Amino acid sequence: MGFEIVKYSQDYQKALIELWKKCNLIVPQNDPIEDIQKKLEFQPDLFLIALLDGKLIGSVMVGYEGHRGWMNYLAVLPGYQNRGYGRKLVEKAILELEKLGCLKLNVQIRESNISAVRFYERLGFREDHVVSLGLRLKQRKL
């Protein structure tokens, strides 16, 4: 079997959530099951998982809205990090975005996740010097 990057299948939901937990990607305000379901409803072909001999070891959610591409939930099991699997997931995400005509890829990383910042910098990502703002729509008070 070896290493492969494939479209997400719900057969892997439990393993995927465990991956995200082990990589500290789940925060209280995000329900991983809801996030998975929403991605399956919108651009499911851009929801990718990495398998090694059939075992889920990585993931990435990719999105494109016609202007910019985005990556979310990029993760590799800690025991498999620093072996090139994260780079391969990013390369696959870029390839899929280029097929759609995307010219720029963005990621948002928590400031406290220094190892992720360094990972992206090694791949050529640079700080855009922009302010990232967010609004949680479920709790909004407009």
Rosetta constraint file for C-alpha pairs under 8 A:
AtomPair CA 1 CA 52 HARMONIC 7.27 0.50
AtomPair CA 1 CA 53 HARMONIC 4.85 0.50
AtomPair CA 1 CA 54 HARMONIC 6.85 0.50
AtomPair CA 2 CA 51 HARMONIC 7.81 0.50
AtomPair CA 2 CA 52 HARMONIC 5.36 0.50
AtomPair CA 2 CA 53 HARMONIC 4.81 0.50
AtomPair CA 2 CA 54 HARMONIC 7.79 0.50
AtomPair CA 3 CA 50 HARMONIC 7.16 0.50
AtomPair CA 3 CA 51 HARMONIC 5.66 0.50
AtomPair CA 3 CA 52 HARMONIC 4.41 0.50
AtomPair CA 3 CA 53 HARMONIC 6.37 0.50
AtomPair CA 4 CA 50 HARMONIC 5.79 0.50
AtomPair CA 4 CA 51 HARMONIC 5.35 0.50
AtomPair CA 4 CA 52 HARMONIC 6.57 0.50
AtomPair CA 5 CA 48 HARMONIC 6.53 0.50
AtomPair CA 5 CA 49 HARMONIC 5.61 0.50
AtomPair CA 5 CA 50 HARMONIC 4.45 0.50
AtomPair CA 5 CA 51 HARMONIC 6.25 0.50
AtomPair CA 5 CA 89 HARMONIC 7.27 0.50
AtomPair CA 5 CA 92 HARMONIC 7.84 0.50
AtomPair CA 6 CA 48 HARMONIC 5.57 0.50
AtomPair CA 6 CA 49 HARMONIC 5.56 0.50
AtomPair CA 6 CA 50 HARMONIC 6.50 0.50
AtomPair CA 6 CA 51 HARMONIC 7.65 0.50
AtomPair CA 7 CA 44 HARMONIC 7.76 0.50
AtomPair CA 7 CA 45 HARMONIC 6.12 0.50
AtomPair CA 7 CA 46 HARMONIC 7.27 0.50
AtomPair CA 7 CA 47 HARMONIC 5.89 0.50
AtomPair CA 7 CA 48 HARMONIC 4.61 0.50
AtomPair CA 7 CA 49 HARMONIC 6.22 0.50
AtomPair CA 8 CA 12 HARMONIC 7.46 0.50
AtomPair CA 8 CA 44 HARMONIC 7.78 0.50
AtomPair CA 8 CA 45 HARMONIC 7.99 0.50
AtomPair CA 8 CA 47 HARMONIC 5.62 0.50
AtomPair CA 8 CA 48 HARMONIC 5.12 0.50
AtomPair CA 8 CA 49 HARMONIC 5.53 0.50
AtomPair CA 9 CA 13 HARMONIC 7.49 0.50
AtomPair CA 12 CA 16 HARMONIC 5.89 0.50
AtomPair CA 12 CA 56 HARMONIC 7.29 0.50
AtomPair CA 13 CA 17 HARMONIC 6.23 0.50
AtomPair CA 14 CA 18 HARMONIC 6.30 0.50
AtomPair CA 15 CA 19 HARMONIC 6.12 0.50
AtomPair CA 15 CA 56 HARMONIC 6.66 0.50
AtomPair CA 16 CA 20 HARMONIC 6.29 0.50
AtomPair CA 16 CA 56 HARMONIC 7.17 0.50
AtomPair CA 16 CA 58 HARMONIC 7.98 0.50
AtomPair CA 16 CA 59 HARMONIC 7.54 0.50
AtomPair CA 17 CA 21 HARMONIC 6.18 0.50
AtomPair CA 17 CA 32 HARMONIC 6.66 0.50
AtomPair CA 17 CA 33 HARMONIC 7.95 0.50
AtomPair CA 18 CA 22 HARMONIC 6.12 0.50
AtomPair CA 19 CA 23 HARMONIC 6.22 0.50
AtomPair CA 19 CA 57 HARMONIC 7.25 0.50
AtomPair CA 19 CA 58 HARMONIC 7.27 0.50
AtomPair CA 19 CA 75 HARMONIC 7.21 0.50
AtomPair CA 19 CA 76 HARMONIC 7.29 0.50
AtomPair CA 19 CA 77 HARMONIC 5.96 0.50
AtomPair CA 20 CA 24 HARMONIC 6.10 0.50
AtomPair CA 20 CA 25 HARMONIC 5.10 0.50
AtomPair CA 20 CA 26 HARMONIC 6.17 0.50
AtomPair CA 20 CA 73 HARMONIC 7.39 0.50
AtomPair CA 20 CA 75 HARMONIC 6.76 0.50
AtomPair CA 21 CA 25 HARMONIC 6.04 0.50
AtomPair CA 21 CA 26 HARMONIC 5.83 0.50
AtomPair CA 22 CA 77 HARMONIC 6.91 0.50
AtomPair CA 22 CA 78 HARMONIC 7.26 0.50
AtomPair CA 23 CA 75 HARMONIC 6.48 0.50
AtomPair CA 23 CA 76 HARMONIC 7.36 0.50
AtomPair CA 23 CA 77 HARMONIC 6.77 0.50
AtomPair CA 23 CA 78 HARMONIC 6.93 0.50
AtomPair CA 25 CA 73 HARMONIC 6.85 0.50
AtomPair CA 26 CA 30 HARMONIC 6.44 0.50
AtomPair CA 26 CA 31 HARMONIC 7.63 0.50
AtomPair CA 26 CA 32 HARMONIC 6.92 0.50
AtomPair CA 27 CA 31 HARMONIC 7.97 0.50
AtomPair CA 30 CA 34 HARMONIC 7.92 0.50
AtomPair CA 30 CA 35 HARMONIC 7.27 0.50
AtomPair CA 31 CA 35 HARMONIC 6.16 0.50
AtomPair CA 32 CA 36 HARMONIC 6.08 0.50
AtomPair CA 33 CA 37 HARMONIC 6.19 0.50
AtomPair CA 34 CA 38 HARMONIC 6.09 0.50
AtomPair CA 35 CA 39 HARMONIC 6.24 0.50
AtomPair CA 36 CA 40 HARMONIC 6.26 0.50
AtomPair CA 37 CA 41 HARMONIC 6.38 0.50
AtomPair CA 38 CA 42 HARMONIC 6.37 0.50
AtomPair CA 39 CA 43 HARMONIC 6.49 0.50
AtomPair CA 39 CA 44 HARMONIC 5.83 0.50
AtomPair CA 39 CA 47 HARMONIC 7.04 0.50
AtomPair CA 39 CA 61 HARMONIC 7.67 0.50
AtomPair CA 40 CA 44 HARMONIC 4.58 0.50
AtomPair CA 40 CA 47 HARMONIC 7.64 0.50
AtomPair CA 43 CA 47 HARMONIC 7.38 0.50
AtomPair CA 43 CA 63 HARMONIC 7.03 0.50
AtomPair CA 46 CA 61 HARMONIC 6.24 0.50
AtomPair CA 46 CA 62 HARMONIC 5.06 0.50
AtomPair CA 46 CA 63 HARMONIC 6.52 0.50
AtomPair CA 46 CA 93 HARMONIC 7.66 0.50
AtomPair CA 46 CA 96 HARMONIC 7.43 0.50
AtomPair CA 47 CA 59 HARMONIC 7.82 0.50
AtomPair CA 47 CA 60 HARMONIC 6.24 0.50
AtomPair CA 47 CA 61 HARMONIC 4.62 0.50
AtomPair CA 47 CA 62 HARMONIC 6.06 0.50
AtomPair CA 48 CA 59 HARMONIC 5.70 0.50
AtomPair CA 48 CA 60 HARMONIC 5.38 0.50
AtomPair CA 48 CA 61 HARMONIC 6.28 0.50
AtomPair CA 48 CA 62 HARMONIC 7.84 0.50
AtomPair CA 49 CA 56 HARMONIC 6.88 0.50
AtomPair CA 49 CA 57 HARMONIC 7.69 0.50
AtomPair CA 49 CA 58 HARMONIC 5.54 0.50
AtomPair CA 49 CA 59 HARMONIC 4.19 0.50
AtomPair CA 49 CA 60 HARMONIC 6.38 0.50
AtomPair CA 50 CA 56 HARMONIC 5.84 0.50
AtomPair CA 50 CA 57 HARMONIC 5.66 0.50
AtomPair CA 50 CA 58 HARMONIC 4.59 0.50
AtomPair CA 50 CA 59 HARMONIC 5.82 0.50
AtomPair CA 50 CA 85 HARMONIC 7.83 0.50
AtomPair CA 50 CA 89 HARMONIC 7.27 0.50
AtomPair CA 51 CA 55 HARMONIC 5.10 0.50
AtomPair CA 51 CA 56 HARMONIC 4.52 0.50
AtomPair CA 51 CA 57 HARMONIC 5.69 0.50
AtomPair CA 51 CA 58 HARMONIC 6.97 0.50
AtomPair CA 52 CA 56 HARMONIC 6.53 0.50
AtomPair CA 52 CA 57 HARMONIC 6.59 0.50
AtomPair CA 57 CA 76 HARMONIC 5.56 0.50
AtomPair CA 57 CA 77 HARMONIC 5.30 0.50
AtomPair CA 57 CA 80 HARMONIC 7.15 0.50
AtomPair CA 58 CA 74 HARMONIC 7.31 0.50
AtomPair CA 58 CA 75 HARMONIC 5.19 0.50
AtomPair CA 58 CA 76 HARMONIC 4.18 0.50
AtomPair CA 58 CA 77 HARMONIC 6.28 0.50
AtomPair CA 58 CA 85 HARMONIC 7.56 0.50
AtomPair CA 58 CA 86 HARMONIC 7.43 0.50
AtomPair CA 58 CA 89 HARMONIC 7.83 0.50
AtomPair CA 59 CA 73 HARMONIC 6.56 0.50
AtomPair CA 59 CA 74 HARMONIC 5.42 0.50
AtomPair CA 59 CA 75 HARMONIC 5.30 0.50
AtomPair CA 59 CA 76 HARMONIC 6.75 0.50
AtomPair CA 59 CA 89 HARMONIC 7.33 0.50
AtomPair CA 60 CA 71 HARMONIC 6.63 0.50
AtomPair CA 60 CA 72 HARMONIC 6.04 0.50
AtomPair CA 60 CA 73 HARMONIC 5.16 0.50
AtomPair CA 60 CA 74 HARMONIC 4.23 0.50
AtomPair CA 60 CA 75 HARMONIC 6.62 0.50
AtomPair CA 60 CA 89 HARMONIC 6.82 0.50
AtomPair CA 60 CA 90 HARMONIC 7.94 0.50
AtomPair CA 60 CA 93 HARMONIC 7.72 0.50
AtomPair CA 61 CA 71 HARMONIC 5.67 0.50
AtomPair CA 61 CA 72 HARMONIC 4.99 0.50
AtomPair CA 61 CA 73 HARMONIC 5.77 0.50
AtomPair CA 61 CA 74 HARMONIC 6.86 0.50
AtomPair CA 62 CA 69 HARMONIC 7.13 0.50
AtomPair CA 62 CA 70 HARMONIC 5.64 0.50
AtomPair CA 62 CA 71 HARMONIC 4.62 0.50
AtomPair CA 62 CA 72 HARMONIC 6.36 0.50
AtomPair CA 62 CA 93 HARMONIC 6.39 0.50
AtomPair CA 63 CA 69 HARMONIC 5.54 0.50
AtomPair CA 63 CA 70 HARMONIC 5.08 0.50
AtomPair CA 63 CA 71 HARMONIC 6.49 0.50
AtomPair CA 64 CA 68 HARMONIC 5.87 0.50
AtomPair CA 64 CA 69 HARMONIC 4.43 0.50
AtomPair CA 64 CA 70 HARMONIC 6.38 0.50
AtomPair CA 64 CA 97 HARMONIC 7.13 0.50
AtomPair CA 64 CA 102 HARMONIC 7.36 0.50
AtomPair CA 65 CA 69 HARMONIC 6.94 0.50
AtomPair CA 66 CA 102 HARMONIC 7.05 0.50
AtomPair CA 67 CA 102 HARMONIC 6.77 0.50
AtomPair CA 67 CA 103 HARMONIC 7.66 0.50
AtomPair CA 67 CA 104 HARMONIC 7.85 0.50
AtomPair CA 68 CA 102 HARMONIC 6.19 0.50
AtomPair CA 68 CA 103 HARMONIC 6.79 0.50
AtomPair CA 68 CA 104 HARMONIC 5.36 0.50
AtomPair CA 68 CA 105 HARMONIC 5.94 0.50
AtomPair CA 68 CA 106 HARMONIC 7.07 0.50
AtomPair CA 69 CA 97 HARMONIC 6.64 0.50
AtomPair CA 69 CA 102 HARMONIC 6.33 0.50
AtomPair CA 69 CA 103 HARMONIC 7.82 0.50
AtomPair CA 69 CA 104 HARMONIC 6.05 0.50
AtomPair CA 69 CA 105 HARMONIC 4.50 0.50
AtomPair CA 69 CA 106 HARMONIC 6.04 0.50
AtomPair CA 70 CA 105 HARMONIC 5.56 0.50
AtomPair CA 70 CA 106 HARMONIC 4.89 0.50
AtomPair CA 70 CA 107 HARMONIC 5.78 0.50
AtomPair CA 71 CA 93 HARMONIC 7.71 0.50
AtomPair CA 71 CA 105 HARMONIC 7.53 0.50
AtomPair CA 71 CA 106 HARMONIC 6.68 0.50
AtomPair CA 71 CA 107 HARMONIC 5.50 0.50
AtomPair CA 72 CA 107 HARMONIC 6.99 0.50
AtomPair CA 72 CA 108 HARMONIC 7.82 0.50
AtomPair CA 74 CA 86 HARMONIC 7.52 0.50
AtomPair CA 74 CA 89 HARMONIC 7.76 0.50
AtomPair CA 75 CA 86 HARMONIC 7.06 0.50
AtomPair CA 76 CA 80 HARMONIC 6.41 0.50
AtomPair CA 76 CA 81 HARMONIC 5.92 0.50
AtomPair CA 76 CA 85 HARMONIC 7.09 0.50
AtomPair CA 76 CA 86 HARMONIC 6.20 0.50
AtomPair CA 77 CA 81 HARMONIC 6.40 0.50
AtomPair CA 80 CA 85 HARMONIC 7.52 0.50
AtomPair CA 81 CA 85 HARMONIC 6.99 0.50
AtomPair CA 81 CA 86 HARMONIC 7.21 0.50
AtomPair CA 82 CA 86 HARMONIC 7.85 0.50
AtomPair CA 84 CA 88 HARMONIC 6.26 0.50
AtomPair CA 85 CA 89 HARMONIC 6.30 0.50
AtomPair CA 86 CA 90 HARMONIC 6.32 0.50
AtomPair CA 87 CA 91 HARMONIC 6.09 0.50
AtomPair CA 87 CA 123 HARMONIC 7.47 0.50
AtomPair CA 88 CA 92 HARMONIC 6.12 0.50
AtomPair CA 89 CA 93 HARMONIC 6.18 0.50
AtomPair CA 90 CA 94 HARMONIC 6.15 0.50
AtomPair CA 91 CA 95 HARMONIC 6.17 0.50
AtomPair CA 92 CA 96 HARMONIC 6.23 0.50
AtomPair CA 93 CA 97 HARMONIC 6.20 0.50
AtomPair CA 94 CA 98 HARMONIC 6.03 0.50
AtomPair CA 94 CA 105 HARMONIC 7.60 0.50
AtomPair CA 95 CA 99 HARMONIC 6.37 0.50
AtomPair CA 96 CA 100 HARMONIC 6.80 0.50
AtomPair CA 97 CA 101 HARMONIC 6.57 0.50
AtomPair CA 97 CA 102 HARMONIC 5.30 0.50
AtomPair CA 98 CA 102 HARMONIC 5.16 0.50
AtomPair CA 98 CA 103 HARMONIC 7.08 0.50
AtomPair CA 109 CA 113 HARMONIC 6.78 0.50
AtomPair CA 109 CA 116 HARMONIC 7.16 0.50
AtomPair CA 109 CA 117 HARMONIC 6.88 0.50
AtomPair CA 113 CA 117 HARMONIC 6.54 0.50
AtomPair CA 114 CA 118 HARMONIC 6.22 0.50
AtomPair CA 115 CA 119 HARMONIC 6.15 0.50
AtomPair CA 116 CA 120 HARMONIC 6.30 0.50
AtomPair CA 117 CA 121 HARMONIC 6.20 0.50
AtomPair CA 118 CA 122 HARMONIC 6.19 0.50
AtomPair CA 119 CA 123 HARMONIC 6.65 0.50
AtomPair CA 120 CA 124 HARMONIC 6.56 0.50
AtomPair CA 120 CA 125 HARMONIC 5.38 0.50
AtomPair CA 120 CA 126 HARMONIC 7.92 0.50
AtomPair CA 121 CA 125 HARMONIC 4.83 0.50
AtomPair CA 121 CA 126 HARMONIC 6.11 0.50
AtomPair CA 135 CA 140 HARMONIC 6.97 0.50
AtomPair CA 136 CA 140 HARMONIC 6.07 0.50
